[in-house]
């Protein structure tokens, strides 16, 4: 396993976890206590990890020789909550399906 793929896997899981933190923060902000502390903490964390994830997708694309479609799916999976974890599992389970 290449270093780029290892970093991609770490970033994909971290992005999913940061989504969870942001969603919990939003729940508390809008439903429970109307306090913004959760969003103020997890918003920047999630934003930073989101950017790291995008960079690692592009790095893995070059090193692992992913197809254009796979790369675009990887980039798009950063938007819906927890989709990066699904995409990471797909890439690891089916390496031949993602290659050019």
C-alpha positions in Angstrom: 0.0 0.0 0.0 1.4 3.4 -1.0 1.9 6.3 1.4 -0.6 8.3 -0.6 -3.3 5.6 -0.2 -2.5 5.3 3.6 -2.9 9.1 4.0 -6.1 9.0 1.9 -7.6 6.3 4.2 -6.7 8.3 7.3 -8.2 11.5 5.8 -11.4 9.7 4.7 -12.1 8.4 8.2 -11.1 11.7 9.9 -13.4 13.5 7.5 -16.3 11.2 8.5 -15.6 11.7 12.2 -15.4 15.5 11.8 -18.8 15.3 10.0 -20.2 13.6 13.1 -18.8 16.2 15.4 -20.2 19.0 13.2 -23.6 17.4 13.1 -23.7 17.0 16.8 -22.7 20.6 17.2 -25.4 21.7 14.8 -28.0 19.6 16.7 -27.1 21.3 20.0 -27.0 24.7 18.3 -30.4 24.5 16.7 -32.3 22.0 18.8 -31.1 21.6 22.4 -29.4 24.7 23.8 -29.1 27.2 21.0 -25.4 27.6 21.8 -22.9 27.9 19.0 -19.9 26.4 20.7 -20.1 23.0 19.0 -20.3 24.6 15.6 -17.5 27.0 16.4 -15.3 24.1 17.5 -16.1 21.5 14.9 -16.7 23.8 11.9 -13.1 24.8 11.4 -11.9 21.3 12.2 -14.2 19.8 9.7 -13.2 22.5 7.1 -9.5 21.7 7.5 -10.0 18.0 7.3 -12.3 18.5 4.3 -9.4 20.2 2.5 -6.9 17.6 3.5 -9.2 14.9 2.2 -9.5 16.6 -1.2 -5.7 16.9 -1.5 -5.3 13.2 -0.5 -7.8 12.1 -3.1 -5.8 13.9 -5.8 -2.5 12.5 -4.5 -4.0 8.9 -4.5 -5.4 9.5 -8.0 -1.9 10.2 -9.3 -0.1 7.5 -7.3 -2.7 4.7 -7.6 -3.7 5.6 -11.1 -7.4 5.9 -10.4 -9.8 6.5 -13.3 -11.2 10.0 -13.8 -14.7 8.7 -12.7 -13.3 7.2 -9.5 -11.5 10.4 -8.7 -14.6 12.6 -9.3 -16.6 10.2 -7.1 -13.9 10.5 -4.4 -14.1 14.3 -4.5 -17.9 14.4 -4.6 -18.1 11.9 -1.6 -16.7 14.7 0.6 -20.0 16.5 0.5 -22.6 14.1 1.9 -22.0 13.1 5.5 -20.0 9.9 6.0 -19.7 9.2 2.3 -15.9 9.4 2.5 -15.9 6.2 4.6 -18.0 4.4 2.1 -15.7 5.5 -0.7 -12.6 4.5 1.2 -14.0 1.0 1.8 -14.9 0.7 -1.9 -11.4 1.7 -3.0 -9.8 -0.8 -0.6 -12.1 -3.7 -1.4 -12.1 -3.3 -5.2 -8.7 -1.9 -6.3 -9.1 -3.2 -9.8 -12.4 -1.5 -10.2 -11.0 2.0 -9.5 -7.9 1.8 -11.7 -7.7 3.1 -15.3 
